[in-house]
Structures are given as C-alpha cells and as structure tokens.
Amino acid sequence: MSIRLFIADTDAVHIDRIAQSVARCPDIRIVGSGSNGNHVLRQLSMTPADLLITDVQLPGLDGIMLLRDLQTLRQRPAAIVCTHFYSPVCVSRACACGAAYFLYKPLDYNRLPEVIRECHRARLSAATDAGPVPCGEGRGQSERIHALLTACGMPAKLTGSLYFSMALNALGADPALLKNLTKGLYVRVAERAHTTPSRVERAMRNAIAVGCARGGLDRRFGHSPTNRELIVYLLEQLEMRDGM
C-alpha cells in the first residue's frame, strides 16, 4: 500500500520539486497540496494522509499551529517540517506539537523519498507497539517530556533540551538506538536537526550542566549524570523503558 503524502507550502516550485522527487516511487503517492494552513487542515480532515510535509510560514494557520491542530483529526499524519526558517524555539515548539523530522531549504530532493519512508516506518512501528493512538495522546507525550526537562532545571530554550526531547521521540520509534549513543542515537538526532553527533552530545552535556546549576538534577542524582543516565531516567519516568 502506498504512502499517502500531503504537502503544505506557499512555494509552487518547491511543491513541484517534491512531486518530481517521488514521481518514480511507486510506494509514495501525493494526495493533495495547499498553501493556507486552515485550508490544509480542512482538506486533511476529508482526505486522510499518512505523512504531511509542511513549511512553518503559512497564511491562515502557520505550520506550528497546523501541527497542533492535526491532533484533532481522526487520522493524524506524521509530519515533516521543511523550512528556510530556523530557531531553537521554533524547533522546540514543533517537536512539542508532534513534528517527526526537520528539513531545511534548500533541501536534497534526491534524499527526500527515503526520509518519507523512514518517517512512515516510525509511524507504523509506533502504532504497532502502542496500538491505536487516541487524538491528542502524541501531544500529551511531548508535553510530558517538556515538563520533565523543565523539572530537571533544563528550560526548553536550551538546544540540549531540544536534543533530549528529539532523542526520547527517536527512542520511542527505535529503542535499539539506546545501545550505542555515539553511533546510534546521536547520529539519528543529528540527522533530524541538521547538525553533527558531536554537537548533539556537547549540547546535551551543556543542558545537564545548567540543570545541575539550577539544582534540578542534583536532587534526583546527587551528582552530574551522564547523558545516558539522564536519558534512562527520563525513559523510566515516561514508562518507555520496557523492552529496551
């Protein structure tokens, strides 16, 4: 069965380039496109899709609000955010609203079909492992992650906090990534954040340093935890540890 793809963007050339990149992929089918966030949400309510590629800057509902309101749909697509615009706050908000992947323009259209397949596989894996996801549950998980990191003294504005959030979402789809942080989890987060694994690791260490300075981590560990220790702790708090 083909992957049903919907595109939300104001750039007609970009939409055409996406269409060209998947034209020779029998497993990917474009079911619609739109340039206005409100219209896209309405179309998706009538024409279900497995995956949405959306820009952040849309008239009507912007891309972040569109991601938020996808939670109300009976069949909620996974979402790839594709944009020129980048800021840690923007990425953090998109993660909290359920974004699965980030691509920055100009992007490698040749690589796009594999990114689409990867996101779809993660979506199917999550559905198989957890059963049907009621509307709003995905958003609730993101909010729990945000609340946990804040309680640890690690505010959302920190890049490292964002990477911890992305790491936990990645582990939800592929628990095996925990077996090797350097060659597994950090690489996956780096791919999605368009950075390097070493920068992911350093940003996480910096976030832990901030958490310790604010006392949020010392109360829980009595020392400065390693990245792995904190990730395992967060997984246990989220009840995601089973089977890892």
Contacts in CASP RR format, 6 or more apart in sequence:
PFRMAT RR
TARGET T0000
AUTHOR 0000-0000-0000
METHOD contacts of the structure
MODEL  1
MSIRLFIADTDAVHIDRIAQSVARCPDIRIVGSGSNGNHVLRQLSMTPAD
LLITDVQLPGLDGIMLLRDLQTLRQRPAAIVCTHFYSPVCVSRACACGAA
YFLYKPLDYNRLPEVIRECHRARLSAATDAGPVPCGEGRGQSERIHALLT
ACGMPAKLTGSLYFSMALNALGADPALLKNLTKGLYVRVAERAHTTPSRV
ERAMRNAIAVGCARGGLDRRFGHSPTNRELIVYLLEQLEMRDGM
2 26 0 8 1.000
2 27 0 8 1.000
2 28 0 8 1.000
2 29 0 8 1.000
3 27 0 8 1.000
3 28 0 8 1.000
3 29 0 8 1.000
3 50 0 8 1.000
3 51 0 8 1.000
3 116 0 8 1.000
3 117 0 8 1.000
3 120 0 8 1.000
4 29 0 8 1.000
4 31 0 8 1.000
4 48 0 8 1.000
4 49 0 8 1.000
4 50 0 8 1.000
4 51 0 8 1.000
4 77 0 8 1.000
5 22 0 8 1.000
5 28 0 8 1.000
5 29 0 8 1.000
5 30 0 8 1.000
5 31 0 8 1.000
5 32 0 8 1.000
5 49 0 8 1.000
5 50 0 8 1.000
5 51 0 8 1.000
5 52 0 8 1.000
5 53 0 8 1.000
5 116 0 8 1.000
6 30 0 8 1.000
6 31 0 8 1.000
6 32 0 8 1.000
6 33 0 8 1.000
6 40 0 8 1.000
6 43 0 8 1.000
6 44 0 8 1.000
6 47 0 8 1.000
6 49 0 8 1.000
6 51 0 8 1.000
6 52 0 8 1.000
6 53 0 8 1.000
6 77 0 8 1.000
7 15 0 8 1.000
7 18 0 8 1.000
7 30 0 8 1.000
7 32 0 8 1.000
7 33 0 8 1.000
7 34 0 8 1.000
7 52 0 8 1.000
7 53 0 8 1.000
7 54 0 8 1.000
8 33 0 8 1.000
8 34 0 8 1.000
8 35 0 8 1.000
8 37 0 8 1.000
8 40 0 8 1.000
8 52 0 8 1.000
8 53 0 8 1.000
8 54 0 8 1.000
8 55 0 8 1.000
8 58 0 8 1.000
8 63 0 8 1.000
8 66 0 8 1.000
9 15 0 8 1.000
9 33 0 8 1.000
9 34 0 8 1.000
9 35 0 8 1.000
9 53 0 8 1.000
9 54 0 8 1.000
9 55 0 8 1.000
9 58 0 8 1.000
9 82 0 8 1.000
10 35 0 8 1.000
10 55 0 8 1.000
10 57 0 8 1.000
10 58 0 8 1.000
10 59 0 8 1.000
11 55 0 8 1.000
14 82 0 8 1.000
14 105 0 8 1.000
15 33 0 8 1.000
17 109 0 8 1.000
18 30 0 8 1.000
18 53 0 8 1.000
18 109 0 8 1.000
18 112 0 8 1.000
19 30 0 8 1.000
20 109 0 8 1.000
21 109 0 8 1.000
21 110 0 8 1.000
21 112 0 8 1.000
21 113 0 8 1.000
22 28 0 8 1.000
22 29 0 8 1.000
22 30 0 8 1.000
22 112 0 8 1.000
22 113 0 8 1.000
22 116 0 8 1.000
25 113 0 8 1.000
27 117 0 8 1.000
28 113 0 8 1.000
28 116 0 8 1.000
28 117 0 8 1.000
31 47 0 8 1.000
31 49 0 8 1.000
32 43 0 8 1.000
32 47 0 8 1.000
32 49 0 8 1.000
34 40 0 8 1.000
34 43 0 8 1.000
35 58 0 8 1.000
35 59 0 8 1.000
36 58 0 8 1.000
36 59 0 8 1.000
36 60 0 8 1.000
36 61 0 8 1.000
37 58 0 8 1.000
37 59 0 8 1.000
37 60 0 8 1.000
37 61 0 8 1.000
37 62 0 8 1.000
37 63 0 8 1.000
37 65 0 8 1.000
37 66 0 8 1.000
38 60 0 8 1.000
38 61 0 8 1.000
40 52 0 8 1.000
40 54 0 8 1.000
40 58 0 8 1.000
40 61 0 8 1.000
40 66 0 8 1.000
41 61 0 8 1.000
41 66 0 8 1.000
41 69 0 8 1.000
41 70 0 8 1.000
41 73 0 8 1.000
44 52 0 8 1.000
44 70 0 8 1.000
44 73 0 8 1.000
44 77 0 8 1.000
45 73 0 8 1.000
45 74 0 8 1.000
48 73 0 8 1.000
48 74 0 8 1.000
48 75 0 8 1.000
48 77 0 8 1.000
49 75 0 8 1.000
49 77 0 8 1.000
50 77 0 8 1.000
50 78 0 8 1.000
50 120 0 8 1.000
50 123 0 8 1.000
51 77 0 8 1.000
51 78 0 8 1.000
51 79 0 8 1.000
51 80 0 8 1.000
51 116 0 8 1.000
51 119 0 8 1.000
51 120 0 8 1.000
51 123 0 8 1.000
52 70 0 8 1.000
52 77 0 8 1.000
52 78 0 8 1.000
52 79 0 8 1.000
52 80 0 8 1.000
53 79 0 8 1.000
53 80 0 8 1.000
53 82 0 8 1.000
53 116 0 8 1.000
54 63 0 8 1.000
54 66 0 8 1.000
54 67 0 8 1.000
54 79 0 8 1.000
54 80 0 8 1.000
54 81 0 8 1.000
54 82 0 8 1.000
55 63 0 8 1.000
55 81 0 8 1.000
55 82 0 8 1.000
55 83 0 8 1.000
56 62 0 8 1.000
56 63 0 8 1.000
56 64 0 8 1.000
56 81 0 8 1.000
56 83 0 8 1.000
56 85 0 8 1.000
56 90 0 8 1.000
56 94 0 8 1.000
57 63 0 8 1.000
57 83 0 8 1.000
57 85 0 8 1.000
58 66 0 8 1.000
61 69 0 8 1.000
63 81 0 8 1.000
63 94 0 8 1.000
64 90 0 8 1.000
64 93 0 8 1.000
64 94 0 8 1.000
64 97 0 8 1.000
67 79 0 8 1.000
67 81 0 8 1.000
67 94 0 8 1.000
67 97 0 8 1.000
67 98 0 8 1.000
67 99 0 8 1.000
68 97 0 8 1.000
68 139 0 8 1.000
70 76 0 8 1.000
70 77 0 8 1.000
70 79 0 8 1.000
70 97 0 8 1.000
71 97 0 8 1.000
71 135 0 8 1.000
71 136 0 8 1.000
71 138 0 8 1.000
71 139 0 8 1.000
72 135 0 8 1.000
72 136 0 8 1.000
73 135 0 8 1.000
74 135 0 8 1.000
76 133 0 8 1.000
76 135 0 8 1.000
78 100 0 8 1.000
78 119 0 8 1.000
78 120 0 8 1.000
78 122 0 8 1.000
78 123 0 8 1.000
79 98 0 8 1.000
79 99 0 8 1.000
79 100 0 8 1.000
79 101 0 8 1.000
80 99 0 8 1.000
80 100 0 8 1.000
80 101 0 8 1.000
80 102 0 8 1.000
80 103 0 8 1.000
80 115 0 8 1.000
80 116 0 8 1.000
80 119 0 8 1.000
81 91 0 8 1.000
81 94 0 8 1.000
81 99 0 8 1.000
81 101 0 8 1.000
81 102 0 8 1.000
81 103 0 8 1.000
82 102 0 8 1.000
82 103 0 8 1.000
82 104 0 8 1.000
82 105 0 8 1.000
82 107 0 8 1.000
83 103 0 8 1.000
83 104 0 8 1.000
83 105 0 8 1.000
84 104 0 8 1.000
84 105 0 8 1.000
86 104 0 8 1.000
88 157 0 8 1.000
88 158 0 8 1.000
88 159 0 8 1.000
88 162 0 8 1.000
89 156 0 8 1.000
89 157 0 8 1.000
91 99 0 8 1.000
91 102 0 8 1.000
91 162 0 8 1.000
91 193 0 8 1.000
92 156 0 8 1.000
92 157 0 8 1.000
92 161 0 8 1.000
92 162 0 8 1.000
92 165 0 8 1.000
94 102 0 8 1.000
95 142 0 8 1.000
95 162 0 8 1.000
95 165 0 8 1.000
95 166 0 8 1.000
95 169 0 8 1.000
96 139 0 8 1.000
96 142 0 8 1.000
96 143 0 8 1.000
96 146 0 8 1.000
96 156 0 8 1.000
96 165 0 8 1.000
97 139 0 8 1.000
97 142 0 8 1.000
98 138 0 8 1.000
98 139 0 8 1.000
98 142 0 8 1.000
98 169 0 8 1.000
100 119 0 8 1.000
100 122 0 8 1.000
100 123 0 8 1.000
100 169 0 8 1.000
101 115 0 8 1.000
101 118 0 8 1.000
101 119 0 8 1.000
101 192 0 8 1.000
102 192 0 8 1.000
102 193 0 8 1.000
102 194 0 8 1.000
103 112 0 8 1.000
103 115 0 8 1.000
103 194 0 8 1.000
104 194 0 8 1.000
122 173 0 8 1.000
122 174 0 8 1.000
125 173 0 8 1.000
125 174 0 8 1.000
126 133 0 8 1.000
126 172 0 8 1.000
126 173 0 8 1.000
127 133 0 8 1.000
129 172 0 8 1.000
141 238 0 8 1.000
142 165 0 8 1.000
142 169 0 8 1.000
144 238 0 8 1.000
145 164 0 8 1.000
145 165 0 8 1.000
145 168 0 8 1.000
145 169 0 8 1.000
145 234 0 8 1.000
145 238 0 8 1.000
146 156 0 8 1.000
146 165 0 8 1.000
148 234 0 8 1.000
148 237 0 8 1.000
148 238 0 8 1.000
149 155 0 8 1.000
149 156 0 8 1.000
149 161 0 8 1.000
149 164 0 8 1.000
149 165 0 8 1.000
149 207 0 8 1.000
149 234 0 8 1.000
150 156 0 8 1.000
151 216 0 8 1.000
152 211 0 8 1.000
152 216 0 8 1.000
152 217 0 8 1.000
152 220 0 8 1.000
152 230 0 8 1.000
153 210 0 8 1.000
153 211 0 8 1.000
153 214 0 8 1.000
153 215 0 8 1.000
153 216 0 8 1.000
153 217 0 8 1.000
154 160 0 8 1.000
154 161 0 8 1.000
154 164 0 8 1.000
154 207 0 8 1.000
154 208 0 8 1.000
154 210 0 8 1.000
154 211 0 8 1.000
155 161 0 8 1.000
155 210 0 8 1.000
156 162 0 8 1.000
158 203 0 8 1.000
158 206 0 8 1.000
158 207 0 8 1.000
158 210 0 8 1.000
159 203 0 8 1.000
159 206 0 8 1.000
159 207 0 8 1.000
160 200 0 8 1.000
160 203 0 8 1.000
160 204 0 8 1.000
160 206 0 8 1.000
160 207 0 8 1.000
161 207 0 8 1.000
162 193 0 8 1.000
162 203 0 8 1.000
163 189 0 8 1.000
163 193 0 8 1.000
163 200 0 8 1.000
163 203 0 8 1.000
163 204 0 8 1.000
163 207 0 8 1.000
164 204 0 8 1.000
164 207 0 8 1.000
164 230 0 8 1.000
164 231 0 8 1.000
164 234 0 8 1.000
166 189 0 8 1.000
166 192 0 8 1.000
166 193 0 8 1.000
167 185 0 8 1.000
167 188 0 8 1.000
167 189 0 8 1.000
167 204 0 8 1.000
167 231 0 8 1.000
168 231 0 8 1.000
168 234 0 8 1.000
168 235 0 8 1.000
168 238 0 8 1.000
168 240 0 8 1.000
170 177 0 8 1.000
170 185 0 8 1.000
170 188 0 8 1.000
170 189 0 8 1.000
170 192 0 8 1.000
171 177 0 8 1.000
171 178 0 8 1.000
171 185 0 8 1.000
171 231 0 8 1.000
171 235 0 8 1.000
171 240 0 8 1.000
171 244 0 8 1.000
172 240 0 8 1.000
174 188 0 8 1.000
175 240 0 8 1.000
175 243 0 8 1.000
175 244 0 8 1.000
177 184 0 8 1.000
177 185 0 8 1.000
177 188 0 8 1.000
178 185 0 8 1.000
178 228 0 8 1.000
178 231 0 8 1.000
178 232 0 8 1.000
178 235 0 8 1.000
178 244 0 8 1.000
181 201 0 8 1.000
181 227 0 8 1.000
181 228 0 8 1.000
181 231 0 8 1.000
182 197 0 8 1.000
182 201 0 8 1.000
185 231 0 8 1.000
186 197 0 8 1.000
186 198 0 8 1.000
186 200 0 8 1.000
186 201 0 8 1.000
187 197 0 8 1.000
189 197 0 8 1.000
189 200 0 8 1.000
190 196 0 8 1.000
190 197 0 8 1.000
190 199 0 8 1.000
190 200 0 8 1.000
193 200 0 8 1.000
201 227 0 8 1.000
204 227 0 8 1.000
204 230 0 8 1.000
205 227 0 8 1.000
208 217 0 8 1.000
208 224 0 8 1.000
208 225 0 8 1.000
208 227 0 8 1.000
208 230 0 8 1.000
209 224 0 8 1.000
211 217 0 8 1.000
212 218 0 8 1.000
212 224 0 8 1.000
217 224 0 8 1.000
217 225 0 8 1.000
217 230 0 8 1.000
220 233 0 8 1.000
221 229 0 8 1.000
221 233 0 8 1.000
225 233 0 8 1.000
232 241 0 8 1.000
235 241 0 8 1.000
235 244 0 8 1.000
END
